[in-house]
Amino acid sequence: MAPLLLASVFVIATCGLLYELIAGTLASYLLGDSVTQFSTIIGCYLFAMGVGSWASRYVTRNLIAFFVRVEILVGLVGGASAAVLFLMFEHVGSFRVLLYAVVGLVGMLVGVEIPILLRILKDELEFKDLVSRVFTFDYIGALFASILFPLVLVPYLGLVRSSFLFGTLNVLVAGWVLIMVRRHVPALRLHMGAVVASLALLIGGFIGAERITALAETSSYAGTVIFAESSPYQRIVLTRRNEDLRLYLNGNLQFSSLDEYRYHEALVHPLLASLAAPRRVLVIGGGDGLAIREILKYPAVESITLVDLDPAMTRLFSTNPMLVSLNGGAFASPRVTVVNADAFLWLRDRIEQKGPRFDAIVIDLPDPSNFSIGKLYSLSFYRLLDSFLAEGGGFVVQSTSPLVARKSFWCVNNTIAAAGFVTSPYHAYVPSFGDWGYVLATRGFYLPPVEYPAGLRFLTIAGTAEMFRFPPDMARVETGIQRLDDQVLIHYFDDEWSSYLVY
């Protein structure tokens, strides 16, 4: 019996850590700020495991039968956790209460497992061998889970299907223990019936995971979900309502096809049109190709290098016919080179190279809602850009709403200024987002353009000057500087947008 139960330790350790990783990832998708979500999820989960371990002392009879029941419960609760949380996100008043209740329940059940197993095996092995073997299998299982989760489960199965899969494994542990030690388990048929019923529910959930996710997303998004994919980096969702095509990343709107031209014209042209003859352009982010579409309107541009972390994004926007039509086939242009990499690391690795610099850098990143994105809004990053910017060149950063997130916007501006650049902040009205802000950075005084490319739908030379004026409710405020070790921008952004959304 000992080898069987030791093998069980490996499986339940793998499952236990995966439930924790799934909860943390799901919380960061739905609530943002991945550092806060993972920190609080891990803390809650470990505390709950401690409670479960402490409570196991009160189990004094029928240890094997109790272990089997715990495995069935862990499988059901943990396996269904991702589906339940996704489905209930839009329908509960306080999602965090439900989130931590589910995490706490799974943690307590997982915390019971190892103490009960130790007590079952105490007569099979010497104490020193028992402890060393149990914890060896436990830690190996945790390592296996931590590797399997980002490399296989998230990109190929997704959170909901992965949750059901490992819930099934927990119940299978209960089943094989029942079969191997059936003489020691009272009410054997009742236990086996519970195992079979639980497996049927979990396997059904695994098979119907896409429908569950689609149902959850249908209630979360306006319009019909026409595409959804979980990459290792984010959840990508496309919706359509009549002529309105929308992109969401981790639940946050990135553009509406009805007015994205306003956003992208405002992002690209005040910088590009102010340069005499920009030849080399770097785009950081912008995996939808819409900024590239605007840059390609300049005949002088010889090369555009796009650095975007997620290959799923650039692949989608270079192959999907609707999206290719929207970005004008930008990725098919021979002038465009796509690099799927972390922009911070990509630039840092090339800082010693002596290649030609970029005349313009367009930074079209998601909002600074978490610390992994926050490093690309930091003082260190803007100083790094200086090494890649040609003489007389400049860069522009999308910088959230100066009306809703006033401190966040001016924090971006003030951080760029602290890096030694002359900043020229401006804003434009985009109906899907409201009043939206940008910061243009140069080494010297910025001169607005005197001419734009033909065919623009929003920008005009006459209206450009007004974009650089801010009314009193959006005027500059003093802020902290966004640094790698003190990401004040993330806190500003979370506080301001949370208050706005609650209101």
Stockholm file with secondary structure:
# STOCKHOLM 1.0

chainA/1-503         MAPLLLASVFVIATCGLLYELIAGTLASYLLGDSVTQFSTIIGCYLFAMGVGSWASRYVTRNLIAFFVRVEILVGLVGGASAAVLFLMFEHVGSFRVLLYAVVGLVGMLVGVEIPILLRILKDELEFKDLVSRVFTFDYIGALFASILFPLVLVPYLGLVRSSFLFGTLNVLVAGWVLIMVRRHVPALRLHMGAVVASLALLIGGFIGAERITALAETSSYAGTVIFAESSPYQRIVLTRRNEDLRLYLNGNLQFSSLDEYRYHEALVHPLLASLAAPRRVLVIGGGDGLAIREILKYPAVESITLVDLDPAMTRLFSTNPMLVSLNGGAFASPRVTVVNADAFLWLRDRIEQKGPRFDAIVIDLPDPSNFSIGKLYSLSFYRLLDSFLAEGGGFVVQSTSPLVARKSFWCVNNTIAAAGFVTSPYHAYVPSFGDWGYVLATRGFYLPPVEYPAGLRFLTIAGTAEMFRFPPDMARVETGIQRLDDQVLIHYFDDEWSSYLVY
#=GR chainA/1-503 SS CHHHHHHHHHHHHHHHHHHHHHHHHHHHHHHCCHHHHHHHHHHHHHHHHHHHHHHGGGCCSCHHHHHHHHHHHHHHHHHHHHHHHHHHTTTCSCHHHHHHHHHHHHHHHHHHHHHHHHHHHTTTSCHHHHHHHHHHHHHHHHHHHHHHIIIIIIIIIHHHHHHHHHHHHHHHHHHHHHHHTGGGCSSHHHHHHHHHHHHHHHHHHHHTHHHHHHHHHHHHSSSEEEEEEECSSCEEEEEEETTEEEEEETTEEEEETTTHHHHHHHHHHHHHTTSSCCCEEEEEECTTSHHHHHHTTCTTCCEEEEECSCHHHHHHHHHCHHHHHHTTTGGGCTTEEEECSCHHHHHHHTTTCCCCCEEEEEEECCCSCSHHHHGGGSHHHHHHHHTTEEEEEEEEEECCCTTTSHHHHHHHHHHHHHTTCEEEEEEEEETTTEEEEEEEEESSCCCCCSCCCTTCSSCCHHHHHHHTCCCGGGCCCCCCCCBTTBCHHHHHHHHHHHHHHHC
#=GC SS_cons         CHHHHHHHHHHHHHHHHHHHHHHHHHHHHHHCCHHHHHHHHHHHHHHHHHHHHHHGGGCCSCHHHHHHHHHHHHHHHHHHHHHHHHHHTTTCSCHHHHHHHHHHHHHHHHHHHHHHHHHHHTTTSCHHHHHHHHHHHHHHHHHHHHHHIIIIIIIIIHHHHHHHHHHHHHHHHHHHHHHHTGGGCSSHHHHHHHHHHHHHHHHHHHHTHHHHHHHHHHHHSSSEEEEEEECSSCEEEEEEETTEEEEEETTEEEEETTTHHHHHHHHHHHHHTTSSCCCEEEEEECTTSHHHHHHTTCTTCCEEEEECSCHHHHHHHHHCHHHHHHTTTGGGCTTEEEECSCHHHHHHHTTTCCCCCEEEEEEECCCSCSHHHHGGGSHHHHHHHHTTEEEEEEEEEECCCTTTSHHHHHHHHHHHHHTTCEEEEEEEEETTTEEEEEEEEESSCCCCCSCCCTTCSSCCHHHHHHHTCCCGGGCCCCCCCCBTTBCHHHHHHHHHHHHHHHC
//
